[in-house]
Amino acid sequence: MLFDPPLVPATLIRRYKRFLFDATLSDGTPITGSCPNTGSMLGLTAPGSRIWLSEHDGPRKYRHRFELIEADGTIVGVNTGLPNRLAEQAIRAGMISDLASYPIIERERKYGRNSRIDLLLSGNGRPSAYVEVKNVHFCREPGIAEFPDTATVRGVKHLDELGTVAEAGYRAIMLYLVQRGDCDRLRVCRDLDPVYAAAFDRAQGRGVEAYAVKCTVSAREIQPDALIRMDETAIAAL
């Protein structure tokens, strides 16, 4: 996925109120922009960090949107609106099990308790595959991505709903999309959200598959790169 038009470099001043950030453009101009990530962004908000912004004309309140940040010696994607698109690219490229063999991929189909599945794969007379995509950018140890970076009630709900789907005879898949290229493993973050960790274990016991894909990230593009290993008990189907 190419950034078109090219991203604008800047220096982060602060990220606040979840939706906003202040920065200084390369020519010294101060700006306020929108942050397309309502999570904690733990480790990705240090003042003075080098960042990259998309720029938009038209009726939007803020012209600039936060896309990338340099952290831990690598470039990390923070836009949570991109993982579904990147996940579909990874599936079509044959990176994840046999999912590329499904001829139909639909987005945002209703299921479960008033939820929408990120990707629904179907066709060829096979049981449909329900794919829930989670954005990952948290890293505390070199080479190990972690999810979640804070407690997530919504994430627990999705795992339980996928378990119900699996028990109904469909394929249920949790796909972690890692928007950084410096990790070769993904670990469920048990200390920051033990409730999610328990839900993950419970989902695996009900037949939910789990995969993680890392991306190559640069100021020019983000591309799914490779399937990476799930750590600890997170090894279903890998």
C-alpha positions in Angstrom: 0.0 0.0 0.0 1.7 3.1 -1.3 1.1 6.5 0.4 -0.2 8.7 -2.4 0.3 11.6 -2.1 3.6 11.2 -0.2 3.6 11.6 3.5 4.8 14.9 5.2 7.6 14.6 7.8 7.1 16.4 11.1 8.2 16.3 14.8 5.7 15.3 17.4 5.0 17.7 20.2 2.2 15.8 22.0 -0.7 13.4 21.4 -3.8 14.1 23.5 -7.5 13.6 23.9 -7.0 10.3 22.0 -8.0 12.0 18.7 -5.5 14.9 18.4 -1.8 15.6 18.2 0.4 18.7 17.9 3.5 18.7 15.8 6.0 20.9 14.0 6.4 20.6 10.2 9.9 20.6 8.7 9.7 24.3 7.9 8.9 25.1 11.6 5.2 25.5 11.2 3.2 24.3 14.2 0.0 22.3 13.4 -2.7 20.4 15.1 -4.0 17.2 13.4 -6.1 14.1 13.8 -4.9 10.9 15.3 -6.6 7.8 13.7 -5.8 5.6 16.8 -7.9 5.8 19.9 -5.8 3.3 21.8 -3.1 4.0 24.4 -0.3 4.0 21.8 2.0 2.9 24.6 5.6 3.7 23.7 4.6 5.7 20.6 3.9 9.2 21.8 7.3 10.5 23.0 7.7 14.3 22.4 10.4 15.0 19.8 9.8 11.8 17.9 10.0 11.9 14.1 6.6 11.3 12.5 5.0 11.3 9.1 1.6 12.7 8.2 -0.9 12.3 5.4 -2.3 15.6 4.1 -5.9 16.2 3.0 -7.7 19.0 1.3 -11.4 19.6 1.6 -14.0 19.9 4.4 -12.1 18.0 7.1 -11.5 19.9 10.3 -7.8 19.0 10.4 -5.6 18.9 7.3 -3.0 16.5 8.7 -3.4 12.9 10.0 -0.9 10.9 12.0 0.3 7.9 10.1 3.8 6.8 11.2 6.3 7.3 14.0 9.9 6.4 14.5 10.4 4.4 17.7 12.9 1.9 18.9 15.0 2.5 15.8 12.2 1.5 13.4 9.2 3.1 11.7 5.8 2.1 13.2 2.4 2.5 11.6 -0.3 3.9 14.0 -3.3 4.3 11.8 -5.9 1.7 12.9 -7.9 2.2 9.7 -5.3 0.4 7.6 -5.0 -3.2 9.1 -8.1 -4.6 7.4 -6.8 -3.5 4.0 -3.4 -4.9 4.8 -4.9 -8.1 6.1 -6.8 -8.6 2.9 -3.5 -8.1 0.9 -1.8 -10.7 3.1 -4.6 -13.2 2.6 -4.6 -12.7 -1.2 -0.8 -13.1 -1.3 -1.1 -16.5 0.3 0.7 -15.7 3.5 -1.9 -17.2 5.9 -2.7 -20.9 5.9 -5.0 -21.7 2.9 -7.1 -18.5 3.1 -6.1 -17.4 -0.4 -8.2 -20.3 -1.7 -11.4 -18.6 -0.7 -12.7 -16.7 -3.8 -14.9 -14.2 -2.0 -13.8 -11.7 0.6 -16.3 -9.4 2.2 -15.7 -6.7 4.7 -17.7 -5.6 7.8 -20.4 -8.3 7.8 -22.7 -8.4 10.8 -22.4 -11.3 13.2 -22.5 -12.2 16.8 -23.9 -9.8 19.4 -24.3 -6.6 17.4 -20.8 -7.0 15.9 -19.2 -6.8 12.5 -16.6 -9.3 11.4 -13.7 -7.5 9.7 -13.3 -10.0 6.8 -15.7 -12.9 5.8 -14.2 -15.4 3.4 -16.5 -17.8 1.5 -17.0 -19.9 -1.6 -16.0 -23.2 -3.1 -18.6 -25.0 -1.0 -16.4 -24.8 2.1 -17.4 -23.5 5.6 -17.0 -19.7 5.7 -14.0 -18.2 7.5 -14.6 -15.4 9.9 -11.5 -13.2 10.3 -11.1 -10.7 13.1 -8.2 -8.3 12.6 -6.3 -6.6 15.4 -3.7 -3.8 14.9 -0.4 -4.4 16.7 2.4 -1.9 17.3 3.4 -2.5 20.9 6.9 -3.8 21.6 8.8 -4.0 24.9 11.4 -6.6 24.1 13.5 -6.6 20.9 11.8 -8.8 18.3 8.6 -9.4 20.2 5.4 -7.6 19.3 2.6 -7.7 22.0 -1.2 -7.4 22.0 -3.0 -5.7 23.7 -1.1 -2.7 25.1 -4.0 -1.9 27.5 -7.1 -3.6 28.8 -9.6 -4.3 25.9 -13.2 -5.3 26.8 -14.0 -5.2 23.1 -11.2 -7.5 22.3 -12.5 -10.1 24.8 -15.9 -9.8 23.2 -14.5 -10.6 19.8 -12.6 -13.6 21.0 -15.7 -15.0 22.7 -17.8 -14.4 19.5 -15.2 -16.1 17.4 -15.3 -19.1 19.7 -19.1 -19.3 19.1 -18.5 -19.2 15.4 -15.9 -22.0 15.6 -18.3 -24.2 17.6 -21.0 -23.6 15.0 -18.8 -25.3 12.4 -17.2 -22.3 10.7 -13.6 -21.3 10.6 -12.8 -18.6 13.1 -9.5 -16.7 12.8 -7.9 -14.0 14.9 -5.3 -12.2 12.8 -2.8 -9.9 14.4 -1.5 -7.3 11.9 1.9 -6.0 13.2 2.6 -2.5 11.7 6.3 -2.7 12.3 9.1 -4.8 10.7 11.4 -5.4 13.6 9.5 -8.2 15.3 9.6 -12.0 14.4 7.2 -13.1 17.2 3.9 -12.0 18.7 3.0 -12.5 22.3 -0.4 -12.1 24.1 0.3 -9.4 26.7 -0.8 -11.3 29.8 0.4 -8.8 32.4 -1.3 -5.7 31.0 -4.6 -7.5 30.3 -4.9 -10.9 32.0 -8.7 -11.0 31.1 -7.8 -10.8 27.4 -5.2 -13.5 27.9 -7.7 -15.8 29.5 -10.2 -15.1 26.7 -7.5 -15.9 24.1 -6.8 -19.3 25.8 -10.5 -20.0 26.0 -11.0 -19.2 22.3 -8.2 -21.5 21.2 -9.8 -24.3 23.2 -13.0 -23.7 21.3 -11.2 -24.0 17.9 -10.2 -20.4 17.1 -7.1 -20.2 14.9 -4.5 -17.4 15.5 -2.0 -15.9 13.1 0.3 -12.9 13.1 1.7 -11.1 10.1 4.3 -8.4 10.2 4.6 -5.5 7.8 7.5 -3.7 6.1 6.9 -0.1 7.0 8.6 3.0 5.4 7.7 6.6 4.8 6.8 5.5 1.3 4.6 2.4 1.9 3.3 -0.3 4.2 3.2 -3.8 2.9 2.4 -7.2 4.6 5.8 -9.0 4.7 5.6 -12.4 6.4 3.8 -14.7 8.8 5.5 -14.6 12.2 5.5 -17.0 15.1 3.0 -16.8 17.9 4.7 -17.1 21.3 3.8 -19.1 24.4 0.4 -20.9 24.1 -0.5 -18.8 21.0 0.5 -21.4 18.5 -2.8 -22.6 17.0 -2.3 -23.8 13.4 1.2 -22.4 13.1 
